[in-house]
Structure formats: C-alpha cells, structure tokens
C-alpha cells in the first residue's frame, strides 16, 4: 500500500474506534466569471476583492475570473454565445441584457428574483434594467446615473451663486461661465454611445421619447443643444470629438465650468484638487429626468451550477461590506432603499446628487440598443455639425428608429 493509503486507512480506523463517522468531503464547485471591470486599477482590484471574500466564506467554491478590456468585451461575449460557452456569471452592461435574453443564453431568474426580499427595494428604473418581456434576467449590482458637475471656483469668479435648476438657468449660467479660457458647459459629442447618454435626458425633459422623434418635443431638445454649441458657444466646437472621458478630463483640468458626467468622473476631479460639486440635471418642460445605466450580473442558462451562481449574486448584493468595492472602487451609486442612506455607500460627498435621481431616471431597453443609439447620436451630430437642421436630422433618425422600436 502507498503511504497515502495507509494514512487514510489509519484515520478511518481511529474515527470508527471513537464511534464517529468518517468526515464527508466538501463538494468543490468551480464557476466561471467574466467581467469588464478592469477599466481602472481600483475597479479591477475591487472585483478581485469581492471574489476573494466570497471564496473565503465559501471554501467549497472556486471562482475563475476572466477580466476583459471594455472595448473587447462585447465581441468576446458574442463569440462565447456563438460557441455555446457563455460563462456561469457575467457582468454585462444593462443595455446588452435584452439582446442576450433574446438570444436565450441567460438563465431566467424570475422565480428567484421575485422571491428575494431585497428585490422590492430597488427603484423601478433600476429593476427595469434587469427585466425583459416581464421576466428577470439578472441582478442590478452596479448602477450609475448622470448629473451636472460644477466648478465652485469658476462659479464664484462669475458671480454665480448656485447650480442651475432649469434649462433656462443652465443656458444663462453657461453663458456667465464662458471665457476665452473656460467653457461654460462640457459634454461628450463624439460619434458613439456617450453622446446618446448625454442627449436622451434632454429629449425626455422636453417631453419627448424615441418613439416620437420628429415631434415638437424632440425638435425642442435638438434645438436647445444646437443653441448651446452653435449660438451661445458655451460648449467648444471640440466637443464633437470628445468622449465622456475627454469631457471629464477637461473638467478635472479646470477648463469647464460644468460638465454632464457620471460618477466615474469623481476620482479625477478629486485627484485634481478641484473645489467642485454635483447637482441633479436641470429640469426641462417635462421635469427632471436623468439617464440610468450600469452593469447587470447575469447567469448562463447552460451552467451546471445555477443555484450556486445565484447564491454568489445574492451574497454580493446583500453583504453590507461590499459597499467599499462597488462604491469607491467601481464608482457605483447606492441603488436600493436600504443602501441610499448607508454611510458605507457615501464614498464621496456628491454621491447623493447621483442617487437622488434614480427614482425618476430612464433608459432605453431594447434588443437593438446599439442600432438605436447610433440613430440617436448620428441625429445629434448632424445638428451640432450643421449638416442638417433639427427637423431634417430628426426625420432621418425617425426612419431608422421606426423599424427598430416596433
């Protein structure tokens, strides 16, 4: 007999002699986990910390993480879908969830989600981020929204006492802040989804929606941003080449009085030493509406350990200590009624400006989101670039949107 066999037999004999039973081996479960949370070192480390904490508390579970650059994530996930190799757990942008649900690669979590106590604590717009065709396909563990960030020093220099509360005040404030050295308002207007996210709140605040592009409300929204850029010139012409990251850098460098941004702009503004604040987006004719987004954690339909994978998601959401990783590390905002006032989620003094907008926030939930977004940002760029009038650009966009939004 081998040495290992002899030792094993000896242990069993001792256990039997003591009247006990041989200990049962702990079943080892291995789960695959994909995410795109390596966009910053803090986010990357935060994801690793979450996994380690879960594994330490559940020694029978091994989570094998694959971290993919954000720019490559959708393509890699599409390859996995085509190959029938969707991971057990994946962090996907909420805009991708309807498409993945339609592709039948996600586990339907409806019975689990509806029977889970914290589910009713999410505001409606956050819950809707993981719902498609009245079924739940994920858990909203990382939520973001947009707000108006402003430079207090530039406000003081311009004699502006407070951030704007309405469109009219936004326009007037931006004019007051604009100098040869500073833009009054910065935002992303490069070709891409960042522009869609920045424009949609204007559309909704004007009383419009994507299904009505071409109506008076949509023309008001398009004309308003056109006036900011091309009439008042409170936003530089360079915005047509700016992504959200570019606009955030300009703000952190002190060259923008205000910027439309999400919570990912917070670390750079703090590192730059700005005296800054954040306020809810100014209200239009139809009120105050922000865009809500973030990541949904979903489970692969073909996974062999869906129950265990669900337990991982539940634990991530319920553990109070995870606020550090999701908040400060991943720049998420508290997204449940029991976390919005939790000091652990107050990772920056300006977090309430973002979270206060969640209840009335909106988003586009459509399997063809990428094409819908392209129609929107193309329309806005045609106006800002003076290629089309608002009416002409809206007519072009309507023709593209109608077959997508049926």
C-alpha positions as CSV (number, residue, x, y, z in Angstrom):
1,X,0.0,0.0,0.0
2,X,1.1,3.6,-0.6
3,X,1.9,5.9,2.3
4,X,-1.3,8.0,1.5
5,X,-3.5,4.8,1.6
6,X,-2.0,3.7,4.9
7,X,-2.6,7.1,6.5
8,X,-6.2,7.2,5.1
9,X,-6.9,3.8,6.5
10,X,-5.5,4.7,9.9
11,X,-7.6,7.8,10.1
12,X,-10.8,5.8,9.2
13,X,-9.9,3.2,11.9
14,X,-9.5,5.9,14.5
15,X,-12.8,7.5,13.6
16,X,-14.5,4.2,13.7
17,X,-12.9,3.3,17.1
18,X,-14.3,6.6,18.5
19,X,-17.8,5.7,17.4
20,X,-17.9,8.5,14.8
21,X,-18.4,8.7,11.1
22,X,-15.8,9.5,8.5
23,X,-16.0,13.2,7.5
24,X,-17.7,13.8,4.2
25,X,-15.5,15.6,1.6
26,X,-16.7,19.1,0.8
27,X,-18.1,19.3,-2.8
28,X,-15.9,21.6,-4.9
29,X,-17.8,23.8,-7.3
30,X,-16.0,25.8,-10.0
31,X,-17.7,28.8,-11.5
32,X,-16.5,30.9,-14.5
33,X,-16.9,34.6,-14.1
34,X,-16.4,37.2,-16.9
35,X,-16.4,41.0,-16.5
36,X,-15.0,44.2,-18.0
37,X,-14.2,45.8,-14.6
38,X,-10.5,46.4,-15.4
39,X,-11.1,49.9,-16.7
40,X,-9.3,51.3,-13.7
41,X,-6.9,49.6,-11.2
42,X,-9.3,50.3,-8.3
43,X,-12.2,48.6,-10.2
44,X,-10.0,45.6,-11.1
45,X,-8.8,45.2,-7.5
46,X,-12.4,45.7,-6.2
47,X,-13.6,42.8,-8.3
48,X,-10.8,40.6,-7.1
49,X,-11.5,41.5,-3.5
50,X,-15.2,40.6,-3.9
51,X,-14.3,37.2,-5.3
52,X,-11.8,36.5,-2.6
53,X,-14.2,37.5,0.2
54,X,-16.9,35.1,-1.2
55,X,-14.4,32.3,-1.6
56,X,-13.1,32.8,1.9
57,X,-16.6,32.5,3.2
58,X,-17.5,29.5,1.0
59,X,-14.4,27.3,0.8
60,X,-16.2,24.8,-1.5
61,X,-16.5,27.3,-4.3
62,X,-13.8,28.4,-6.7
63,X,-14.5,31.4,-9.0
64,X,-12.3,31.7,-12.0
65,X,-12.4,35.3,-13.2
66,X,-11.7,36.4,-16.7
67,X,-11.3,40.2,-17.0
68,X,-11.7,41.5,-20.5
69,X,-10.9,45.1,-21.6
70,X,-14.2,47.0,-22.0
71,X,-13.6,47.7,-25.7
72,X,-13.3,44.0,-26.4
73,X,-16.0,42.7,-24.0
74,X,-19.0,42.6,-26.4
75,X,-17.1,40.9,-29.1
76,X,-15.7,38.2,-26.7
77,X,-19.2,37.7,-25.3
78,X,-20.6,37.3,-28.8
79,X,-18.0,34.6,-29.5
80,X,-19.0,32.8,-26.3
81,X,-22.6,32.9,-27.3
82,X,-21.9,31.5,-30.8
83,X,-19.8,28.8,-29.3
84,X,-22.3,27.8,-26.6
85,X,-19.7,28.7,-24.0
86,X,-21.4,31.5,-22.0
87,X,-19.8,31.9,-18.5
88,X,-21.6,30.9,-15.3
89,X,-21.6,34.5,-14.2
90,X,-21.0,37.6,-16.3
91,X,-21.2,41.4,-15.7
92,X,-22.8,42.9,-18.7
93,X,-24.0,46.4,-19.5
94,X,-27.7,46.7,-18.8
95,X,-28.2,47.8,-22.4
96,X,-26.9,44.4,-23.5
97,X,-29.3,42.4,-21.3
98,X,-32.4,42.4,-23.6
99,X,-30.3,41.2,-26.6
100,X,-28.8,38.4,-24.5
101,X,-32.2,37.4,-23.2
102,X,-33.5,37.2,-26.8
103,X,-30.5,35.0,-27.7
104,X,-31.7,32.6,-25.0
105,X,-28.3,32.3,-23.3
106,X,-29.3,33.7,-19.9
107,X,-30.8,31.8,-17.0
108,X,-34.4,33.1,-16.2
109,X,-34.1,34.3,-12.7
110,X,-37.7,35.4,-12.3
111,X,-38.7,32.9,-9.5
112,X,-35.5,33.6,-7.6
113,X,-35.6,37.4,-8.0
114,X,-39.3,37.8,-7.2
115,X,-38.9,35.6,-4.1
116,X,-35.8,37.5,-2.9
117,X,-36.5,40.1,-0.1
118,X,-34.2,42.9,-1.4
119,X,-35.9,42.9,-4.9
120,X,-38.6,45.3,-3.9
121,X,-36.1,47.8,-2.5
122,X,-34.7,48.7,-6.0
123,X,-36.3,51.7,-7.6
124,X,-38.4,50.9,-10.6
125,X,-35.8,52.2,-13.2
126,X,-33.1,50.0,-11.6
127,X,-35.4,46.9,-11.5
128,X,-36.3,47.5,-15.2
129,X,-32.6,47.3,-16.0
130,X,-32.7,43.5,-15.4
131,X,-36.2,42.9,-16.8
132,X,-37.1,42.0,-20.3
133,X,-40.6,40.9,-21.5
134,X,-41.8,40.7,-17.9
135,X,-39.1,38.3,-16.9
136,X,-36.0,39.0,-14.7
137,X,-32.6,38.0,-16.2
138,X,-30.1,39.4,-13.7
139,X,-29.3,41.4,-10.6
140,X,-28.6,45.1,-10.7
141,X,-25.4,45.3,-8.6
142,X,-23.7,48.3,-10.2
143,X,-25.8,51.3,-11.0
144,X,-24.8,54.7,-12.4
145,X,-26.7,57.9,-13.5
146,X,-25.7,61.2,-14.9
147,X,-25.5,64.5,-13.0
148,X,-24.3,68.1,-13.5
149,X,-20.8,68.6,-12.1
150,X,-19.7,72.2,-11.5
151,X,-16.5,74.1,-10.5
152,X,-17.2,76.2,-7.5
153,X,-14.2,78.5,-8.0
154,X,-15.4,79.3,-11.6
155,X,-18.9,79.9,-10.3
156,X,-17.6,82.3,-7.7
157,X,-15.5,84.1,-10.2
158,X,-18.5,84.5,-12.5
159,X,-20.8,85.7,-9.7
160,X,-23.0,82.6,-9.9
161,X,-24.4,81.6,-6.6
162,X,-25.7,78.1,-7.2
163,X,-26.0,75.4,-9.9
164,X,-28.8,75.8,-12.5
165,X,-32.2,74.2,-11.8
166,X,-33.9,74.6,-15.2
167,X,-32.9,74.7,-18.9
168,X,-33.2,78.5,-18.9
169,X,-30.9,78.7,-15.9
170,X,-28.5,76.2,-17.5
171,X,-28.2,78.3,-20.6
172,X,-27.7,81.6,-18.6
173,X,-25.2,80.0,-16.2
174,X,-23.2,78.5,-19.1
175,X,-23.0,81.9,-20.7
176,X,-21.8,83.5,-17.5
177,X,-19.1,80.9,-17.1
178,X,-17.8,81.0,-20.7
179,X,-14.5,82.9,-21.1
180,X,-11.6,82.5,-23.6
181,X,-10.0,80.2,-21.0
182,X,-13.1,78.3,-19.9
183,X,-16.1,76.6,-21.5
184,X,-19.3,77.1,-19.7
185,X,-20.6,73.5,-20.3
186,X,-18.8,70.4,-21.5
187,X,-20.2,67.1,-22.6
188,X,-19.4,64.2,-24.9
189,X,-20.4,64.6,-28.6
190,X,-18.1,62.2,-30.4
191,X,-19.7,59.5,-32.5
192,X,-20.7,56.9,-30.0
193,X,-23.0,55.9,-27.2
194,X,-21.6,58.6,-24.8
195,X,-23.5,61.2,-26.9
196,X,-26.7,59.2,-26.7
197,X,-26.5,59.0,-22.9
198,X,-25.9,62.8,-22.7
199,X,-28.7,63.7,-25.2
200,X,-31.5,61.4,-24.0
201,X,-32.2,63.3,-20.8
202,X,-32.8,66.5,-22.9
203,X,-35.2,64.6,-25.1
204,X,-37.1,63.2,-22.1
205,X,-37.0,66.5,-20.2
206,X,-38.6,68.2,-23.3
207,X,-41.5,65.7,-23.0
208,X,-40.3,63.5,-25.9
209,X,-39.3,59.9,-26.4
210,X,-37.6,57.8,-29.1
211,X,-40.9,56.6,-30.4
212,X,-41.8,60.2,-31.2
213,X,-38.6,61.5,-32.7
214,X,-39.6,64.3,-35.2
215,X,-42.3,65.7,-32.9
216,X,-42.2,69.2,-31.3
217,X,-40.5,67.8,-28.1
218,X,-37.6,66.2,-29.9
219,X,-37.1,69.3,-32.0
220,X,-37.0,71.4,-28.8
221,X,-34.3,69.2,-27.4
222,X,-32.2,69.2,-30.6
223,X,-32.6,73.0,-30.9
224,X,-31.6,73.5,-27.3
225,X,-28.3,71.6,-27.6
226,X,-27.7,73.3,-31.0
227,X,-28.1,76.7,-29.4
228,X,-25.6,75.8,-26.6
229,X,-22.9,74.8,-29.1
230,X,-23.5,76.9,-32.2
231,X,-25.3,80.0,-31.0
232,X,-24.2,80.7,-27.4
233,X,-20.9,78.8,-28.0
234,X,-20.8,77.9,-24.3
235,X,-19.5,74.4,-25.3
236,X,-16.5,74.4,-27.6
237,X,-16.6,73.0,-31.1
238,X,-14.1,70.4,-29.9
239,X,-16.9,68.6,-28.1
240,X,-17.7,66.9,-31.5
241,X,-14.5,64.9,-30.9
242,X,-14.9,64.3,-27.2
243,X,-15.9,61.0,-25.4
244,X,-17.2,61.1,-21.9
245,X,-13.6,60.5,-20.7
246,X,-12.4,63.5,-22.6
247,X,-15.1,65.8,-21.2
248,X,-14.3,64.6,-17.7
249,X,-10.6,65.3,-18.2
250,X,-11.4,68.8,-19.4
251,X,-13.4,69.4,-16.3
252,X,-10.7,68.0,-14.0
253,X,-8.2,70.3,-15.7
254,X,-10.3,73.3,-14.7
255,X,-11.3,74.2,-18.3
256,X,-15.0,73.6,-17.9
257,X,-17.4,75.4,-15.6
258,X,-19.9,72.5,-15.8
259,X,-19.9,69.0,-17.3
260,X,-22.5,66.3,-17.9
261,X,-21.0,63.2,-16.3
262,X,-21.5,60.0,-14.4
263,X,-19.8,59.0,-11.1
264,X,-16.7,57.8,-12.9
265,X,-15.7,61.5,-13.2
266,X,-15.5,61.8,-9.4
267,X,-12.0,60.3,-8.8
268,X,-10.3,62.5,-11.4
269,X,-12.0,65.7,-10.1
270,X,-10.9,64.9,-6.5
271,X,-7.3,64.0,-7.6
272,X,-7.1,67.3,-9.4
273,X,-7.9,69.1,-6.2
274,X,-10.9,70.9,-7.6
275,X,-13.4,72.6,-5.4
276,X,-16.4,71.1,-7.1
277,X,-19.9,69.9,-6.5
278,X,-22.6,67.8,-8.2
279,X,-26.3,68.6,-8.7
280,X,-29.2,66.9,-10.4
281,X,-29.7,67.6,-14.0
282,X,-31.6,70.8,-14.7
283,X,-35.3,70.3,-15.5
284,X,-37.0,70.9,-18.8
285,X,-40.6,71.4,-19.7
286,X,-41.5,67.9,-18.7
287,X,-39.4,68.0,-15.5
288,X,-36.2,66.5,-14.3
289,X,-35.0,63.2,-15.9
290,X,-31.6,61.6,-15.8
291,X,-30.2,58.6,-17.7
292,X,-29.7,55.4,-15.6
293,X,-27.2,52.7,-16.6
294,X,-24.7,50.3,-15.1
295,X,-24.0,46.6,-15.1
296,X,-26.2,43.7,-14.5
297,X,-24.9,40.4,-13.2
298,X,-26.3,37.6,-15.2
299,X,-26.1,33.8,-15.2
300,X,-25.5,31.5,-18.1
301,X,-28.5,29.3,-18.9
302,X,-26.4,26.2,-19.6
303,X,-24.4,26.5,-16.4
304,X,-24.3,23.3,-14.3
305,X,-24.3,25.2,-11.0
306,X,-27.0,27.9,-11.4
307,X,-28.1,27.6,-7.8
308,X,-24.6,28.2,-6.5
309,X,-24.1,31.0,-9.0
310,X,-27.3,32.7,-7.8
311,X,-26.0,32.4,-4.3
312,X,-22.9,34.4,-5.4
313,X,-25.1,37.2,-6.8
314,X,-27.3,37.2,-3.8
315,X,-24.3,37.4,-1.5
316,X,-22.8,40.3,-3.5
317,X,-26.0,42.3,-3.2
318,X,-26.7,41.5,0.5
319,X,-23.3,41.8,2.1
320,X,-23.1,45.3,3.6
321,X,-19.3,45.2,3.4
322,X,-19.3,45.1,-0.4
323,X,-20.2,48.8,-0.5
324,X,-16.5,49.6,-0.5
325,X,-15.8,47.6,-3.6
326,X,-18.9,48.7,-5.5
327,X,-18.8,52.3,-4.3
328,X,-15.3,53.8,-4.1
329,X,-13.7,51.1,-6.4
330,X,-16.3,50.9,-9.1
331,X,-17.9,54.3,-8.8
332,X,-21.4,52.9,-8.3
333,X,-24.2,54.7,-6.6
334,X,-26.4,53.2,-3.9
335,X,-29.3,51.6,-5.8
336,X,-31.7,50.3,-3.1
337,X,-33.8,52.0,-0.4
338,X,-31.8,50.3,2.3
339,X,-28.4,51.4,0.9
340,X,-29.2,55.0,-0.2
341,X,-28.6,56.4,3.3
342,X,-26.0,53.8,4.3
343,X,-22.8,55.7,5.4
344,X,-20.8,52.8,3.8
345,X,-22.1,53.9,0.4
346,X,-21.2,57.6,1.0
347,X,-17.8,57.2,-0.7
348,X,-17.9,60.8,-1.8
349,X,-19.9,63.8,-0.6
350,X,-21.5,64.2,-4.0
351,X,-23.0,60.7,-4.2
352,X,-26.5,61.9,-3.2
353,X,-26.7,64.2,-6.3
354,X,-26.5,61.0,-8.4
355,X,-28.6,58.6,-6.3
356,X,-31.4,61.2,-5.7
357,X,-32.3,61.0,-9.4
358,X,-32.7,57.2,-9.6
359,X,-36.4,57.1,-8.9
360,X,-37.3,59.2,-11.9
361,X,-34.4,58.1,-14.2
362,X,-35.0,56.5,-17.6
363,X,-33.1,54.3,-20.1
364,X,-33.6,52.6,-23.4
365,X,-34.4,48.9,-23.0
366,X,-34.3,47.3,-26.5
367,X,-32.6,44.2,-28.0
368,X,-31.4,46.5,-30.8
369,X,-29.9,49.1,-28.5
370,X,-26.7,49.5,-30.4
371,X,-28.6,50.5,-33.6
372,X,-31.0,52.7,-31.7
373,X,-28.1,54.5,-30.0
374,X,-26.4,55.0,-33.4
375,X,-29.5,56.6,-34.8
376,X,-29.7,59.0,-31.9
377,X,-26.0,60.1,-31.8
378,X,-26.0,60.4,-35.6
379,X,-29.0,62.7,-35.4
380,X,-27.4,64.9,-32.8
381,X,-24.1,65.1,-34.5
382,X,-25.8,66.1,-37.8
383,X,-27.3,69.1,-35.9
384,X,-24.2,70.1,-33.9
385,X,-22.1,69.8,-37.1
386,X,-24.5,71.9,-39.0
387,X,-25.0,69.1,-41.6
388,X,-28.8,69.1,-41.1
389,X,-31.5,71.2,-39.4
390,X,-33.1,69.7,-36.3
391,X,-36.1,68.8,-38.5
392,X,-34.1,67.1,-41.2
393,X,-31.9,65.2,-38.7
394,X,-35.0,64.1,-36.8
395,X,-36.7,62.9,-39.9
396,X,-33.6,60.8,-40.9
397,X,-33.5,59.4,-37.4
398,X,-37.2,58.6,-37.3
399,X,-36.8,56.5,-40.5
400,X,-34.0,54.5,-38.8
401,X,-35.8,54.1,-35.5
402,X,-39.3,53.1,-36.5
403,X,-38.4,49.5,-37.6
404,X,-36.2,49.1,-34.5
405,X,-38.7,50.2,-31.9
406,X,-41.8,48.3,-33.1
